[in-house]
């Protein structure tokens, strides 16, 4: 079973990169990680679809269950 959303595999798929320890470098690493997120709130969002297809292929899934996160309006609108 795999799950791709902000509360699933996406939460730990893109880890924050290492920095040289300076505060500015740490903040940039955190910002870069957040901007790498392929979330429904960013459009166009072809990267998210690519992530889902890669996840399905890599895990050799037999089926996909689509659902909507009730607390995320952009996630719900993306499915339309």
C-alpha positions in Angstrom: 0.0 0.0 0.0 1.3 3.4 -0.9 -0.1 6.8 -0.3 0.9 10.0 -2.1 -0.2 13.2 -0.3 1.1 15.8 2.1 0.3 13.3 4.9 1.8 10.3 3.1 5.0 9.5 1.2 5.4 13.1 0.1 6.0 14.0 3.8 9.4 12.2 3.8 10.3 11.7 0.1 12.3 14.9 -0.3 14.5 15.4 2.7 16.0 18.8 3.6 19.5 19.0 2.1 22.6 19.5 4.3 24.0 22.9 4.8 27.3 24.4 6.1 25.7 25.1 9.4 25.2 28.8 9.0 21.6 30.0 9.7 21.3 31.5 6.2 22.3 28.2 4.6 19.9 26.2 6.9 17.0 28.5 6.0 17.8 28.2 2.3 17.9 24.4 2.6 14.5 24.4 4.3 13.0 26.8 1.7 14.4 24.7 -1.2 12.8 21.6 0.3 9.4 23.2 0.7 9.5 24.6 -2.9 10.4 21.1 -4.2 7.0 19.8 -2.9 4.7 18.8 -5.7 1.5 19.9 -4.0 -1.9 20.6 -5.6 -1.6 24.3 -4.5 1.1 24.7 -7.2 -0.1 24.8 -10.8 0.6 23.5 -13.3 1.3 20.3 -11.4 2.7 17.8 -13.9 5.4 16.8 -11.5 2.8 15.4 -9.0 1.3 13.2 -11.7 4.8 12.0 -12.6 5.5 11.2 -8.9 2.3 9.2 -8.7 3.1 7.2 -11.9 6.6 6.6 -10.7 5.3 5.4 -7.3 2.8 3.1 -9.0 5.4 1.7 -11.3 8.1 1.3 -8.6 5.7 -0.5 -6.2 4.2 -2.6 -9.0 0.6 -1.8 -7.9 -2.4 -3.7 -9.0 -4.8 -0.9 -8.6 -5.2 2.7 -7.5 -7.8 4.2 -5.1 -8.5 7.9 -5.7 -9.8 10.0 -2.8 -10.1 13.6 -1.8 -8.6 15.3 1.3 -11.6 17.1 2.7 -9.4 19.6 4.5 -7.6 20.7 1.3 -9.7 22.6 -1.3 -6.9 22.7 -3.9 -6.4 18.9 -3.7 -10.2 18.5 -4.2 -10.3 20.9 -7.2 -7.3 19.2 -8.8 -9.4 16.0 -9.2 -12.1 17.8 -11.2 
